[in-house]
Every structure is written in C-alpha cells, then in structure tokens.
C-alpha cells in the first residue's frame, strides 16, 4: 500500500466522508484502512521509542515506569468512542503493553499547543 498523507482526521468517519464529499471517488480507503494506517504508524513510532530507550543505561535497573501520553485532534474532544478507538489502536501498536507502562489520553492538540506556548513565554498560570 502506498504512503497515505493527511490521514490523521480520517479515523472519524464523518470527517473522512466530508473531506471527500466533492470527490467521493478520491476517498483513499475505508475506516478499516485508516485504522491500519494508524496501527502501522504507531507501531513504527513505538519500535523507535523502545529502540532509543534500550540504549539508555539508567533503564537497566528495571524499576522505571512509563506513561505514554497522547494528545488528540481538538475535534475529537467530546467523542468518547473515537478517543477509545484511538487508545485501542495505540495499545495494539505496543504502547502500554509492558507491565511497567500505560497509555493516557491527555490534552487536545489545541490545548497542548496553548500550554506549550504559555510555558515558552514563562506565563504564570493561575487556578480559577
């Protein structure tokens, strides 16, 4: 299968259909295909992370724990099923598969971007 670009939002079927409403023949695949693209991408990412972590000497003690935290598209924020589907794919790719690791869904990409920007500007956060 060829490399697919811009498939990130296609896990949500309405987004997939809407993206190609003017050219339905241009739909690059089914939701099942999109899940496979996610799985392929996340599996490669997981393998890369594990290869890098295996090179770090302080991990040899076996007492380290890892929490893989993912941000998600802002449009997915209130779609619990879609978030769970993504989390399931991440776990299938290997994230959280060790007994000393877990998977968490954190902020949306918009929220994460805002936090990052505020931290870079050394903004002082206030609890309201």
N, CA, C and O atoms as a MOPAC input file, in Angstrom:
PM7 MOZYME 1SCF
protein

 N      0.85100 1    -1.18300 1     0.00000 1
 C      0.00000 1     0.00000 1     0.00000 1
 C      0.89100 1     1.23800 1     0.00000 1
 O      1.92600 1     1.24700 1     0.66600 1
 N      0.52400 1     2.24300 1    -0.70500 1
 C      1.28700 1     3.48800 1    -0.78600 1
 C      1.17100 1     4.26300 1     0.52400 1
 O      0.25500 1     4.03600 1     1.31500 1
 N      2.09200 1     5.15900 1     0.73400 1
 C      2.05100 1     6.02500 1     1.91000 1
 C      0.85800 1     6.96500 1     1.76900 1
 O      0.64900 1     7.56600 1     0.71500 1
 N      0.09800 1     7.08100 1     2.81700 1
 C     -1.06400 1     7.96900 1     2.80900 1
 C     -0.74100 1     9.21600 1     3.61500 1
 O     -0.21100 1     9.12900 1     4.72200 1
 N     -1.05600 1    10.35900 1     3.06300 1
 C     -0.82400 1    11.61100 1     3.74700 1
 C     -2.12200 1    12.13000 1     4.34200 1
 O     -3.21600 1    11.83800 1     3.85800 1
 N     -1.97000 1    12.89000 1     5.38400 1
 C     -3.08900 1    13.61900 1     5.98300 1
 C     -4.23600 1    12.70700 1     6.42100 1
 O     -5.40200 1    13.09200 1     6.33100 1
 N     -3.91600 1    11.51700 1     6.88800 1
 C     -4.96600 1    10.58300 1     7.28100 1
 C     -5.41100 1    10.75900 1     8.73200 1
 O     -6.34300 1    10.08900 1     9.17500 1
 N     -4.76100 1    11.64300 1     9.47000 1
 C     -4.99500 1    11.75300 1    10.90500 1
 C     -6.47100 1    11.93200 1    11.26300 1
 O     -6.96400 1    11.27300 1    12.17900 1
 N     -7.16300 1    12.79200 1    10.57400 1
 C     -8.55800 1    13.05700 1    10.92600 1
 C     -9.52300 1    12.03200 1    10.33900 1
 O    -10.70900 1    12.04600 1    10.67000 1
 N     -9.04000 1    11.15200 1     9.48400 1
 C     -9.92300 1    10.21300 1     8.79500 1
 C    -10.40700 1     9.07100 1     9.68500 1
 O    -11.26500 1     8.29800 1     9.25900 1
 N     -9.88900 1     8.93900 1    10.89800 1
 C    -10.37000 1     7.89900 1    11.80800 1
 C    -11.82600 1     8.15700 1    12.19800 1
 O    -12.55100 1     7.23900 1    12.58300 1
 N    -12.23300 1     9.39700 1    12.09400 1
 C    -13.61700 1     9.78100 1    12.36300 1
 C    -14.35400 1     9.76200 1    11.02900 1
 O    -14.13700 1    10.63100 1    10.18500 1
 N    -15.22200 1     8.77300 1    10.83800 1
 C    -15.85400 1     8.55800 1     9.53700 1
 C    -16.52200 1     9.80400 1     8.96200 1
 O    -16.36400 1    10.06500 1     7.76900 1
 N    -17.26500 1    10.59000 1     9.75600 1
 C    -17.86700 1    11.80200 1     9.18000 1
 C    -16.81800 1    12.76500 1     8.60700 1
 O    -17.06700 1    13.42600 1     7.59800 1
 N    -15.64600 1    12.84400 1     9.24900 1
 C    -14.57700 1    13.70100 1     8.72200 1
 C    -14.04000 1    13.14100 1     7.41200 1
 O    -13.75100 1    13.89300 1     6.48100 1
 N    -13.90600 1    11.82300 1     7.34200 1
 C    -13.43400 1    11.17800 1     6.11900 1
 C    -14.39000 1    11.46700 1     4.96400 1
 O    -13.96500 1    11.88000 1     3.88500 1
 N    -15.66700 1    11.25000 1     5.19500 1
 C    -16.67200 1    11.46000 1     4.15000 1
 C    -16.73500 1    12.94000 1     3.74700 1
 O    -16.79400 1    13.26400 1     2.56100 1
 N    -16.72200 1    13.83200 1     4.74500 1
 C    -16.80900 1    15.26200 1     4.45900 1
 C    -15.60300 1    15.75200 1     3.64900 1
 O    -15.73700 1    16.60300 1     2.77000 1
 N    -14.43200 1    15.20600 1     3.95800 1
 C    -13.22100 1    15.62100 1     3.25800 1
 C    -13.27800 1    15.31400 1     1.76300 1
 O    -12.60800 1    15.96100 1     0.95800 1
 N    -14.08400 1    14.32100 1     1.40600 1
 C    -14.13900 1    13.89900 1     0.00300 1
 C    -15.54100 1    14.01800 1    -0.58400 1
 O    -15.86000 1    13.34100 1    -1.56200 1
 N    -16.38800 1    14.87900 1     0.00600 1
 C    -17.75700 1    14.99100 1    -0.49400 1
 C    -17.81400 1    15.52600 1    -1.92100 1
 O    -18.74700 1    15.20900 1    -2.65800 1
 N    -16.84000 1    16.32500 1    -2.31900 1
 C    -16.81000 1    16.83800 1    -3.69600 1
 C    -16.16800 1    15.83800 1    -4.65500 1
 O    -16.31200 1    15.95900 1    -5.87200 1
 N    -15.45700 1    14.85000 1    -4.10300 1
 C    -14.78900 1    13.85400 1    -4.93300 1
 C    -14.85000 1    12.49100 1    -4.22800 1
 O    -13.82900 1    11.99100 1    -3.75600 1
 N    -16.04700 1    11.89000 1    -4.15900 1
 C    -16.19400 1    10.61700 1    -3.43100 1
 C    -15.29300 1     9.50600 1    -3.95400 1
 O    -14.92000 1     8.60500 1    -3.20200 1
 N    -14.94300 1     9.56000 1    -5.22300 1
 C    -14.05200 1     8.54000 1    -5.78100 1
 C    -12.61800 1     8.70200 1    -5.26700 1
 O    -11.79900 1     7.79300 1    -5.39600 1
 N    -12.32900 1     9.85900 1    -4.69100 1
 C    -10.98600 1    10.13900 1    -4.19000 1
 C    -10.73200 1     9.64300 1    -2.77800 1
 O     -9.61400 1     9.75500 1    -2.27500 1
 N    -11.76600 1     9.08900 1    -2.12400 1
 C    -11.57800 1     8.58200 1    -0.76300 1
 C    -10.46000 1     7.54900 1    -0.78500 1
 O    -10.53300 1     6.57300 1    -1.53200 1
 N     -9.41700 1     7.75700 1     0.03400 1
 C     -8.24400 1     6.89100 1    -0.04000 1
 C     -8.43700 1     5.48800 1     0.54100 1
 O     -7.60900 1     4.60500 1     0.31500 1
 N     -9.50500 1     5.28500 1     1.27500 1
 C     -9.73700 1     3.97100 1     1.85500 1
 C    -10.92100 1     3.98800 1     2.79100 1
 O    -11.61200 1     4.99700 1     2.93700 1
 N    -11.13900 1     2.85400 1     3.41900 1
 C    -12.23900 1     2.70100 1     4.37800 1
 C    -11.73400 1     3.02900 1     5.78200 1
 O    -10.53900 1     3.24800 1     5.98300 1
 N    -12.63300 1     3.06100 1     6.73000 1
 C    -12.24800 1     3.26000 1     8.12900 1
 C    -11.30400 1     2.13700 1     8.56400 1
 O    -10.37800 1     2.37400 1     9.34000 1
 N    -11.52600 1     0.94500 1     8.08000 1
 C    -10.62700 1    -0.17800 1     8.40300 1
 C     -9.22000 1     0.10700 1     7.88300 1
 O     -8.23400 1    -0.17000 1     8.56600 1
 N     -9.12900 1     0.65800 1     6.67700 1
 C     -7.82200 1     1.03700 1     6.12900 1
 C     -7.15000 1     2.09200 1     7.00400 1
 O     -5.95500 1     2.00900 1     7.28800 1
 N     -7.93300 1     3.08100 1     7.42500 1
 C     -7.39200 1     4.16300 1     8.24800 1
 C     -6.85800 1     3.59300 1     9.56200 1
 O     -5.78600 1     3.98600 1    10.02300 1
 N     -7.60200 1     2.67400 1    10.15600 1
 C     -7.12700 1     2.02900 1    11.39400 1
 C     -5.79000 1     1.33000 1    11.14800 1
 O     -4.90700 1     1.38000 1    12.00400 1
 N     -5.63000 1     0.68700 1    10.00600 1
 C     -4.36500 1     0.01500 1     9.67800 1
 C     -3.23800 1     1.02800 1     9.49600 1
 O     -2.10500 1     0.76800 1     9.90100 1
 N     -3.53500 1     2.18400 1     8.89000 1
 C     -2.51800 1     3.21700 1     8.72400 1
 C     -2.06200 1     3.72500 1    10.09000 1
 O     -0.87000 1     3.90900 1    10.33300 1
 N     -3.03600 1     3.94800 1    10.97900 1
 C     -2.70100 1     4.35600 1    12.34600 1
 C     -1.84300 1     3.29100 1    13.01900 1
 O     -0.82100 1     3.60300 1    13.63000 1
 N     -2.25800 1     2.04900 1    12.90700 1
 C     -1.52400 1     0.95600 1    13.53900 1
 C     -0.09900 1     0.87600 1    12.99700 1
 O      0.84600 1     0.72200 1    13.77100 1
 N      0.06400 1     0.97900 1    11.69200 1
 C      1.39700 1     0.94400 1    11.08900 1
 C      2.25900 1     2.09100 1    11.61000 1
 O      3.40700 1     1.88700 1    12.00400 1
 N      1.69400 1     3.30100 1    11.60800 1
 C      2.44600 1     4.47200 1    12.05000 1
 C      2.81800 1     4.36000 1    13.52900 1
 O      3.97200 1     4.56700 1    13.90300 1
 N      1.83700 1     4.03400 1    14.36200 1
 C      2.09400 1     3.96400 1    15.79700 1
 C      3.02300 1     2.80600 1    16.15100 1
 O      3.81200 1     2.91900 1    17.08900 1
 N      2.94400 1     1.70300 1    15.42300 1
 C      3.85800 1     0.57400 1    15.65700 1
 C      5.29800 1     0.98700 1    15.35800 1
 O      6.20900 1     0.67100 1    16.12300 1
 N      5.49900 1     1.69000 1    14.25200 1
 C      6.84100 1     2.16400 1    13.90500 1
 C      7.34100 1     3.16600 1    14.94200 1
 O      8.51200 1     3.13500 1    15.32000 1
 N      6.46700 1     4.04600 1    15.40000 1
 C      6.83700 1     5.01700 1    16.42900 1
 C      7.21300 1     4.30700 1    17.72000 1
 O      8.22400 1     4.63600 1    18.34000 1
 N      6.40800 1     3.33800 1    18.12700 1
 C      6.68700 1     2.58000 1    19.34900 1
 C      8.02700 1     1.85600 1    19.24100 1
 O      8.83400 1     1.90400 1    20.17000 1
 N      8.26800 1     1.19200 1    18.12200 1
 C      9.53600 1     0.48200 1    17.92400 1
 C     10.72400 1     1.44000 1    18.01900 1
 O     11.75600 1     1.10100 1    18.59900 1
 N     10.57600 1     2.62600 1    17.45300 1
 C     11.64200 1     3.62500 1    17.51100 1
 C     11.88800 1     4.07000 1    18.95800 1
 O     13.03600 1     4.16200 1    19.39400 1
 N     10.82800 1     4.34000 1    19.68600 1
 C     10.96000 1     4.77500 1    21.08200 1
 C     11.64100 1     3.69300 1    21.90500 1
 O     12.56300 1     3.98600 1    22.66500 1
 N     11.20100 1     2.45300 1    21.76500 1
 C     11.77200 1     1.34400 1    22.53300 1
 C     13.24500 1     1.14700 1    22.17500 1
 O     14.06700 1     0.91200 1    23.06100 1
 N     13.58600 1     1.24000 1    20.89900 1
 C     14.98700 1     1.10900 1    20.49200 1
 C     15.83400 1     2.18700 1    21.15800 1
 O     16.94600 1     1.91500 1    21.61300 1
 N     15.31400 1     3.40400 1    21.21600 1
 C     16.04100 1     4.50100 1    21.85500 1
 C     16.14100 1     4.27100 1    23.36300 1
 O     17.21200 1     4.45300 1    23.94200 1
 N     15.06500 1     3.88200 1    23.99100 1
 C     15.08200 1     3.66900 1    25.44200 1
 C     16.02800 1     2.53400 1    25.83300 1
 O     16.64600 1     2.57800 1    26.89700 1
 N     16.14000 1     1.53300 1    24.98600 1
 C     17.03300 1     0.41100 1    25.28600 1
 C     18.50500 1     0.82100 1    25.28400 1
 O     19.35300 1     0.08200 1    25.78500 1
 N     18.81300 1     1.98100 1    24.72800 1
 C     20.18600 1     2.48500 1    24.70400 1
 C     20.53500 1     3.29400 1    25.95300 1
 O     21.68700 1     3.68800 1    26.13200 1
 N     19.55200 1     3.54300 1    26.81600 1
 C     19.76900 1     4.39900 1    27.99000 1
 C     20.15300 1     3.52000 1    29.17600 1
 O     19.40800 1     2.62100 1    29.56500 1
 N     21.32200 1     3.79300 1    29.74400 1
 C     21.86700 1     2.92500 1    30.79400 1
 C     21.04100 1     2.93100 1    32.07800 1
 O     20.95100 1     1.89800 1    32.74100 1
 N     20.44000 1     4.05300 1    32.44900 1
 C     19.71200 1     4.08900 1    33.71900 1
 C     18.44400 1     3.26100 1    33.70400 1
 O     17.82700 1     3.06500 1    34.75000 1
 N     18.04000 1     2.77200 1    32.54400 1
 C     16.84200 1     1.94000 1    32.47600 1
 C     17.12100 1     0.48400 1    32.83500 1
 O     16.19300 1    -0.31100 1    32.98500 1
 N     18.38300 1     0.13800 1    32.97000 1
 C     18.74700 1    -1.24500 1    33.21300 1
 C     18.30000 1    -1.76600 1    34.56500 1
 O     18.28200 1    -2.97700 1    34.78000 1
 N     17.94000 1    -0.88000 1    35.48100 1
 C     17.52700 1    -1.34200 1    36.81000 1
 C     16.16300 1    -2.02100 1    36.79500 1
 O     15.82300 1    -2.73100 1    37.74100 1
 N     15.37700 1    -1.81800 1    35.74200 1
 C     14.07100 1    -2.46100 1    35.61800 1
 C     12.98400 1    -1.85600 1    36.47900 1
 O     11.87100 1    -2.38100 1    36.51700 1
 N     13.27300 1    -0.77200 1    37.16800 1
 C     12.28800 1    -0.14000 1    38.05300 1
 C     11.59700 1     1.06000 1    37.43000 1
 O     10.76900 1     1.70100 1    38.07700 1
 N     11.92000 1     1.36700 1    36.20600 1
 C     11.33800 1     2.53900 1    35.55500 1
 C      9.92600 1     2.23800 1    35.07600 1
 O      9.62600 1     1.13200 1    34.62500 1
 N      9.07900 1     3.23300 1    35.18300 1
 C      7.72200 1     3.12400 1    34.64900 1
 C      7.54500 1     4.20500 1    33.58600 1
 O      8.17200 1     5.26300 1    33.63800 1
 N      6.67900 1     3.91200 1    32.62600 1
 C      6.45500 1     4.82100 1    31.51900 1
 C      4.96500 1     5.03700 1    31.31200 1
 O      4.17100 1     4.09700 1    31.33700 1
 N      4.60900 1     6.29000 1    31.10900 1
 C      3.24100 1     6.62800 1    30.74600 1
 C      3.31600 1     7.33500 1    29.39700 1
 O      3.89700 1     8.41300 1    29.27100 1
 N      2.71800 1     6.70800 1    28.40200 1
 C      2.67500 1     7.29100 1    27.06700 1
 C      1.43300 1     8.15800 1    26.99900 1
 O      0.30900 1     7.66100 1    27.06400 1
 N      1.64500 1     9.45500 1    26.86700 1
 C      0.53400 1    10.40800 1    26.86200 1
 C      0.35800 1    10.95200 1    25.44900 1
 O      1.28600 1    11.50700 1    24.86200 1
 N     -0.83700 1    10.78600 1    24.92100 1
 C     -1.15200 1    11.24400 1    23.57300 1
 C     -2.07900 1    12.44500 1    23.63400 1
 O     -2.98600 1    12.50300 1    24.46500 1
 N     -1.84500 1    13.39900 1    22.74600 1
 C     -2.82300 1    14.46000 1    22.52400 1
 C     -3.61800 1    14.06700 1    21.29000 1
 O     -3.15600 1    13.29100 1    20.45300 1
 N     -4.79900 1    14.60600 1    21.19500 1
 C     -5.70100 1    14.23300 1    20.10500 1
 C     -6.20400 1    15.47200 1    19.38100 1
 O     -6.16800 1    16.57400 1    19.92700 1
 N     -6.67400 1    15.29000 1    18.15300 1
 C     -7.27000 1    16.43300 1    17.44900 1
 C     -8.37500 1    17.08100 1    18.29400 1
 O     -9.16200 1    16.38900 1    18.94000 1
 N     -8.41900 1    18.37300 1    18.27800 1
 C     -9.39900 1    19.11000 1    19.07500 1
 C    -10.82900 1    18.70100 1    18.73200 1
 O    -11.69700 1    18.68800 1    19.60500 1
 N    -11.07400 1    18.37200 1    17.48300 1
 C    -12.42500 1    17.99800 1    17.05600 1
 C    -12.88300 1    16.66800 1    17.67300 1
 O    -14.07000 1    16.34600 1    17.61200 1
 N    -11.98500 1    15.90800 1    18.25300 1
 C    -12.34400 1    14.63200 1    18.87600 1
 C    -12.71100 1    14.77700 1    20.35500 1
 O    -13.10300 1    13.79800 1    20.99000 1
 N    -12.58900 1    15.96400 1    20.89900 1
 C    -12.68400 1    16.18600 1    22.34400 1
 C    -13.91100 1    15.54900 1    22.99300 1
 O    -13.78200 1    14.93000 1    24.05000 1
 N    -15.04100 1    15.67500 1    22.42100 1
 C    -16.26800 1    15.17600 1    23.05300 1
 C    -16.75200 1    13.86500 1    22.45100 1
 O    -17.91200 1    13.49700 1    22.63600 1
 N    -15.89600 1    13.16100 1    21.74200 1
 C    -16.27600 1    11.90900 1    21.10500 1
 C    -15.55600 1    10.75900 1    21.81400 1
 O    -14.48600 1    10.32400 1    21.38800 1
 N    -16.16300 1    10.27300 1    22.90700 1
 C    -15.53400 1     9.24600 1    23.74200 1
 C    -15.23100 1     7.96800 1    22.96900 1
 O    -14.20100 1     7.33900 1    23.20800 1
 N    -16.10200 1     7.57600 1    22.05300 1
 C    -15.87100 1     6.35600 1    21.28500 1
 C    -14.63700 1     6.49500 1    20.40500 1
 O    -13.82700 1     5.57200 1    20.31900 1
 N    -14.49400 1     7.62200 1    19.76300 1
 C    -13.34400 1     7.86000 1    18.90000 1
 C    -12.04800 1     7.87300 1    19.71900 1
 O    -11.03400 1     7.32100 1    19.29100 1
 N    -12.08600 1     8.49600 1    20.88000 1
 C    -10.91700 1     8.52200 1    21.76700 1
 C    -10.55700 1     7.10800 1    22.20000 1
 O     -9.37800 1     6.75200 1    22.21600 1
 N    -11.54600 1     6.30100 1    22.55000 1
 C    -11.29600 1     4.90900 1    22.94400 1
 C    -10.77200 1     4.09100 1    21.77000 1
 O     -9.90100 1     3.24100 1    21.95500 1
 N    -11.28900 1     4.33100 1    20.56400 1
 C    -10.77600 1     3.64600 1    19.37200 1
 C     -9.29300 1     3.94700 1    19.17700 1
 O     -8.49900 1     3.04800 1    18.89900 1
 N     -8.92700 1     5.22600 1    19.32700 1
 C     -7.53000 1     5.60500 1    19.18600 1
 C     -6.67500 1     4.92800 1    20.25200 1
 O     -5.60000 1     4.40300 1    19.95900 1
 N     -7.15400 1     4.94600 1    21.47300 1
 C     -6.40500 1     4.34000 1    22.58800 1
 C     -6.20600 1     2.83700 1    22.34000 1
 O     -5.13800 1     2.29000 1    22.61700 1
 N     -7.22700 1     2.19500 1    21.82400 1
 C     -7.14400 1     0.76400 1    21.49300 1
 C     -6.07400 1     0.51200 1    20.42400 1
 O     -5.30000 1    -0.43900 1    20.53000 1
 N     -6.03400 1     1.35400 1    19.41100 1
 C     -5.03100 1     1.22200 1    18.35100 1
 C     -3.62900 1     1.43100 1    18.93200 1
 O     -2.70200 1     0.69400 1    18.59700 1
 N     -3.47400 1     2.43700 1    19.80500 1
 C     -2.17300 1     2.70400 1    20.42300 1
 C     -1.70100 1     1.49800 1    21.23100 1
 O     -0.52600 1     1.13400 1    21.18500 1
 N     -2.61200 1     0.88800 1    21.96200 1
 C     -2.25500 1    -0.29900 1    22.74400 1
 C     -1.89800 1    -1.46400 1    21.83200 1
 O     -0.95700 1    -2.20800 1    22.11000 1
 N     -2.64100 1    -1.62300 1    20.75400 1
 C     -2.35200 1    -2.68400 1    19.79200 1
 C     -0.97000 1    -2.47900 1    19.15800 1
 O     -0.29800 1    -3.44800 1    18.80600 1
 N     -0.55500 1    -1.23200 1    19.01600 1
 C      0.75000 1    -0.91100 1    18.45300 1
 C      1.88500 1    -1.18600 1    19.43700 1
 O      3.05300 1    -1.19600 1    19.04900 1
 N      1.55200 1    -1.40800 1    20.70100 1
 C      2.56800 1    -1.74000 1    21.69600 1
 C      2.62300 1    -0.79900 1    22.87900 1
 O      3.18100 1    -1.15300 1    23.91800 1
 N      2.06100 1     0.38100 1    22.75100 1
 C      2.08600 1     1.33400 1    23.85700 1
 C      1.30700 1     0.76700 1    25.04700 1
 O      0.16600 1     0.32800 1    24.89700 1
 N      1.92300 1     0.77800 1    26.21500 1
 C      1.27000 1     0.26400 1    27.41100 1
 C      1.25100 1    -1.24300 1    27.50200 1
 O      0.54300 1    -1.79500 1    28.34400 1
 N      2.01200 1    -1.93300 1    26.65500 1
 C      1.98000 1    -3.40000 1    26.64100 1
 C      2.83700 1    -4.02700 1    27.72700 1
 O      2.62300 1    -5.18400 1    28.09200 1
 N      3.80200 1    -3.28300 1    28.24700 1
 C      4.61900 1    -3.79000 1    29.34000 1
 C      3.91600 1    -3.52500 1    30.66400 1
 O      3.13300 1    -2.58100 1    30.78000 1
 N      4.19600 1    -4.35500 1    31.65400 1
 C      3.52700 1    -4.16600 1    32.94300 1
 C      3.94500 1    -2.87800 1    33.63200 1
 O      3.25600 1    -2.40500 1    34.53500 1
 N      5.07600 1    -2.30200 1    33.21000 1
 C      5.51500 1    -1.04300 1    33.81100 1
 C      5.21000 1     0.17400 1    32.93000 1
 O      5.86500 1     1.21000 1    33.03800 1
 N      4.20900 1     0.03300 1    32.06100 1
 C      3.83900 1     1.15600 1    31.19500 1
 C      2.33300 1     1.25300 1    31.05200 1
 O      1.59900 1     0.28900 1    31.27000 1
 N      1.89000 1     2.45600 1    30.67600 1
 C      0.45600 1     2.69000 1    30.49000 1
 C      0.25600 1     3.72100 1    29.38400 1
 O      1.19500 1     4.39300 1    28.95700 1
 N     -0.97900 1     3.82600 1    28.93800 1
 C     -1.36000 1     4.78300 1    27.90100 1
 C     -2.38800 1     5.72900 1    28.49900 1
 O     -3.31900 1     5.30300 1    29.18300 1
 N     -2.21100 1     7.01200 1    28.23500 1
 C     -3.17100 1     8.00900 1    28.69600 1
 C     -3.46500 1     8.96900 1    27.55000 1
 O     -2.60600 1     9.25600 1    26.71700 1
 N     -4.68200 1     9.44800 1    27.53300 1
 C     -5.07100 1    10.48300 1    26.58300 1
 C     -5.06900 1    11.78100 1    27.36400 1
 O     -5.81400 1    11.93800 1    28.33100 1
 N     -4.22800 1    12.70900 1    26.93800 1
 C     -4.07800 1    13.96200 1    27.65600 1
 C     -4.92300 1    15.05900 1    27.05800 1
 O     -6.13300 1    14.91700 1    26.88600 1
 N     -4.27400 1    16.13500 1    26.75100 1
 C     -4.94800 1    17.31400 1    26.21700 1
 C     -5.24900 1    17.15500 1    24.72800 1
 O     -4.71100 1    16.27500 1    24.05500 1
 N     -6.10700 1    18.01300 1    24.24400 1
 C     -6.26700 1    18.08700 1    22.79300 1
 C     -5.04100 1    18.79500 1    22.23700 1
 O     -4.29400 1    19.42400 1    22.98700 1
 N     -4.82900 1    18.69800 1    20.94200 1
 C     -3.67500 1    19.36100 1    20.34400 1
 C     -3.73800 1    20.87800 1    20.53200 1
 O     -2.71200 1    21.52900 1    20.73100 1
 N     -4.93600 1    21.42600 1    20.46800 1
 C     -5.09600 1    22.86300 1    20.69100 1
 C     -4.71800 1    23.25000 1    22.10900 1
 O     -4.02700 1    24.24500 1    22.32300 1
 N     -5.17200 1    22.46100 1    23.08300 1
 C     -4.83200 1    22.73300 1    24.48400 1
 C     -3.33000 1    22.56000 1    24.72500 1
 O     -2.69900 1    23.38000 1    25.39300 1
 N     -2.77200 1    21.49000 1    24.17500 1
 C     -1.33900 1    21.22600 1    24.34900 1
 C     -0.50900 1    22.35600 1    23.73900 1
 O      0.50500 1    22.76200 1    24.30600 1
 N     -0.93400 1    22.85300 1    22.60000 1
 C     -0.22700 1    23.95500 1    21.94900 1
 C     -0.28200 1    25.21400 1    22.81200 1
 O      0.71400 1    25.92500 1    22.94500 1
 N     -1.43900 1    25.48200 1    23.39100 1
 C     -1.58600 1    26.65900 1    24.24900 1
 C     -0.71300 1    26.54700 1    25.49400 1
 O     -0.07700 1    27.52400 1    25.89000 1
 N     -0.67300 1    25.38100 1    26.11000 1
 C      0.16500 1    25.17300 1    27.29700 1
 C      1.63500 1    25.34800 1    26.93700 1
 O      2.38100 1    26.01100 1    27.65800 1
 N      2.05400 1    24.74900 1    25.81300 1
 C      3.43900 1    24.86300 1    25.38300 1
 C      3.82400 1    26.32500 1    25.14900 1
 O      4.88600 1    26.77200 1    25.58400 1
 N      2.96400 1    27.05300 1    24.47000 1
 C      3.23300 1    28.46400 1    24.18700 1
 C      3.33600 1    29.25900 1    25.48100 1
 O      4.23500 1    30.08500 1    25.63900 1
 N      2.41700 1    29.00700 1    26.40100 1
 C      2.44200 1    29.72600 1    27.67300 1
 C      3.71900 1    29.40000 1    28.46000 1
 O      4.30600 1    30.28300 1    29.08500 1
 N      4.14200 1    28.14100 1    28.42700 1
 C      5.36600 1    27.76000 1    29.14200 1
 C      6.58900 1    28.41200 1    28.50700 1
 O      7.49300 1    28.86100 1    29.21200 1
 N      6.61800 1    28.46500 1    27.17400 1
 C      7.75400 1    29.09700 1    26.48400 1
 C      7.84600 1    30.57700 1    26.80700 1
 O      8.93800 1    31.14400 1    26.85100 1
 N      6.70600 1    31.19600 1    27.03200 1
 C      6.68100 1    32.62100 1    27.36900 1
 C      6.78900 1    32.85000 1    28.87200 1
 O      6.69700 1    33.98100 1    29.34800 1
 N      6.98600 1    31.75300 1    29.61800 1
 C      7.09400 1    31.78000 1    31.07800 1
 C      5.88400 1    32.43900 1    31.72600 1
 O      6.00300 1    33.20600 1    32.68100 1
 N      4.72700 1    32.11700 1    31.18000 1
 C      3.46700 1    32.63900 1    31.72700 1
 C      3.20300 1    31.99300 1    33.07500 1
 O      3.42200 1    30.79300 1    33.23600 1
 N      2.75100 1    32.74200 1    34.01200 1
 C      2.38400 1    32.21500 1    35.32800 1
 C      0.91700 1    31.82800 1    35.29800 1
 O      0.04600 1    32.66900 1    35.08000 1
 N      0.65000 1    30.53500 1    35.52200 1
 C     -0.71900 1    30.02900 1    35.49300 1
 C     -1.40400 1    30.34000 1    36.81900 1
 O     -0.77400 1    30.33000 1    37.87600 1
 N     -2.70100 1    30.61500 1    36.74500 1
 C     -3.50000 1    30.85100 1    37.93900 1
 C     -4.67700 1    29.89100 1    37.91700 1
 O     -5.33300 1    29.70900 1    36.89200 1
 N     -4.92700 1    29.28900 1    39.04900 1
 C     -6.09300 1    28.40900 1    39.18000 1
 C     -7.28500 1    29.29700 1    39.44900 1
 O     -7.25000 1    30.14400 1    40.34100 1
 N     -8.35100 1    29.10300 1    38.66800 1
 C     -9.53800 1    29.95300 1    38.87000 1
 C    -10.67100 1    29.15000 1    39.41600 1
 O    -11.75300 1    29.68800 1    39.65100 1

